[in-house]
Amino acid sequence: MINFSDFEKKTKIIFKDKNLLKQAFIHRSYINENPAASLSHNERLEFLGDAVLELIVTDFLYKKYPSYAEGELTAVRSALVNAVIISEIAASIGMNDYLLLSKGESKDNGKARQFILANTYEAYVGALYLDQGYVVVSKFIAQSLLPKTDEIVKNKLWRDAKSLVQEKAQEHAGVTPAYRVLSESGPDHDKHFTVGIFFGSIRIAEGKGKSKQEAEQKAAETALKVKNWLE
């Protein structure tokens, strides 16, 4: 039996409505296997939390970067609230240990789990907003997610890495980068790709991912670091 009071101790946030806290962690698949469960899944809370999260992040970025144009602010916000970053934050505060999933979903630790964790974080934000209001949920997001902002802006992760490396390669090397799959492994439902980025015949860097697109992005990010083109 999952003890959510342990999660409350970890986050130092004690819910008034314990059912709201529990519901934030209930995935749709759990309800399918447990139709008699007293609570519903977390998708409505996720819908609310997504809007609350966007408002708080938007307010923060608007004040932190007064010289940024709308497009730049939108790009930084998108980088900050994407599923990869949010799932990392969710995992770092231990949300993975409290998920209520079907037996099948509980065995999957790949990309599907990443999205479940990101959605759970948003559902938790929605639950916390309902339980304790804007000030408390703002503080939670400020402590858990917003510290990532400096890293994203410093390393220009808000810019699409493939677009940026193409721009820099054409400017500094007079070439258009090419991507080639170096290897792939794993069954169809859990593929792993390694992709190289080449300037002409020279391999600059490589990246790994669960799709070719993800591996290409990783390769582009690494190439930007190798070439010192992030500053």
N, C-alpha and C positions, 0 to 999 in steps of 0.2 A: 504493500500500500504506500502510495507516494505521500510524503509528509511535507505539505507546502509551508509549514511553519519554519522549516529549515531554510527555505528560499527567502522567507521574510527576514530571518536573522541575517542572511548573507547580504541582502540589499538594504537592510535596516529600514524597511518600509513595511509597516504592519497594516494590513487591510482591515477595514471595518466590516466589509461584506466578503467573507471567505469564499462564497460561491462565485463571485466575480473573479477572484484570483484564480480559482480552479478552472473556470470556464475559459480563461485566456490560454490555457495549455491544452485544451481538448481539440484534437484534430478531427475532421469529418470522418476519417476512417475508423476512429474509435467508436463513434456513435453507430456506424454501420454494423460493428461487431457487438455493440452493447446498446441495443435499441431501448432497453429499459432504464438507461442512465437518466438521472434526475435533471441533468443539465444538457443544454445544446452545445454544438461545436462553437468554435471561436470566430467564425467568419464575420459576423456582425460587429464584434469588438474590433476585429482587424480593420474593417471598413472605417470605423470611427477613429481608431488609432492612427491610421494612415493620414487622415486629414489633420489630426492634432499634431502629429510629428512634422508634417509639412509646414504648418503654421509656425511652430516653434523654431524649426531650422531656418525658415525664411526670415523670421524676425531677427534671429541671431546674425545671419549673414548680412542682412541689410544694414545692421548697426556696425558690424565688424569691418566691412569693406565699403566705406562710403564712396570710394572712387570707382567701384566696379559698375559697369553697365548692366542692364537687365539680362542680356544674353550670358554674360560671364557669371552673374549670380545664379542663373538657372542651371548652368553647366556644373558649377560647384555643388549646388544643392543635389542635382541628379547623381553626382559622384558620391556624395555623402550618404544618401538614402538608398543606394542600390542594394540589391539582395546580398551581394557578396560581403560588403562592409557590415551590414546589419546582422547577418548571420554570424559573422566573426564576433561582434559585440555580444550577441545573444549567447554564443558558446562561452565567451570569456566570463560571463556572470552566472554560468551554470545552468542555463535554461534547458540544455539538452537532457539533463537528469530528471526533469519534471514533466516531459512531454507525455501526453496520453494519446497513444497511437494504436492502430490495429497491429496484430502480430506480424503481418507482412511488412507494413511501413516501419516497424521498429527495427527490422533487420537491415534496412537500406540506409547506408551511411554516405551515399553519394550526393549527386546534385539535388535530388529530391529532398533530402534532409536539410540541405542548405536553405531551400525555399521555405520549408516548414519552419525552420528556426527564425528566418526573417519575418515570416507572417506571425509567428508567436510573439516576437518582440513588439510588433505593431499592435497585436491584440492586447498584450500586457499594457501598452501605453493607453489604449482605449479604456481598459478596465481601471487603470490607475486614475485616469481623468474623471471617470464616473464616480469613483470611490472617494477621491481626495481633492480633485480640482486642478486648475491650471498651474498654480504655483508649484505644487508638489511634483506634478508630472514634468514641468519645465526643469526642475532641479535634477530629476532622474535622467532626463535626456542630456542635460548639461554635463553630468558626471560620466555617463556611459558612452555617449556617441560623439558629442561635440569636440572632445579632445582630438579626434581624428582629422579635424578640419585643417590644422596647420600642416600635417603631413601631406594631405591631398593638394593643398595650394602650393606648398614648397616644391613638391615633385611634379607639379602640373598634371596630376592624375585626373583632374577634371577635364583635361583635354584628351580627346581620343588619341591613344598612343600611336596607332597606325597612321592617322592623318598627320600627326606631329612629326613622326620619323620620316615620312615621305617628304614633307615640307623641308625639313632640315637636310635630308640626303640630297635633294635636288639643289638646295642652296649651297651646301658645302662640298659635295662630292660629284655633283652633276649626274647623278644616277637616280633611277626609280627603284626602290626596294622590291625584291621578289621573295615570295614565301614558298618553301617546299616542305612537305611532310617527310621527316627523317625516319620516323617509326610510329607504329601504332600497335597497341596490345589490348587484351581484355575482351570479354564477350560483348555482344552487340549492345546490351543494356548498361554496360559499364566500360566503355572504351576510354583509352588514354592515348593521347597524341603528343608526339614531340615534333615541333616545327622549327625549321631554321629560317632566319632572315638573311638574305644575301644582297650585297651590293655588287652587281656583276657576278663574277665567279667566286667572290670572297664571302665566306660565311662570317657574319658579324656577331650573331648571338643565336640562342635557341630558347624556346619556351615550351612548357608542358601544360596540357589542359584536357578536360573531358570532352572537348569538341575542337575541331580545327580552328574555329573562330577564336575560342578562348586561348588556344596555344599560340595563335598568331599575335594576339594582343600581348601576351606574356613575352613573346620574342621581341616585339616592338618596344615594350617597356624596358627590357634588358638592354636592347641596342641603344636606346637613349642614354642609359647610364654608362654603358661602355664608351660611347662617343662623347660623354660629358655634355650632352645637349639639353639637359634639364634646367640649367640656370639661364 
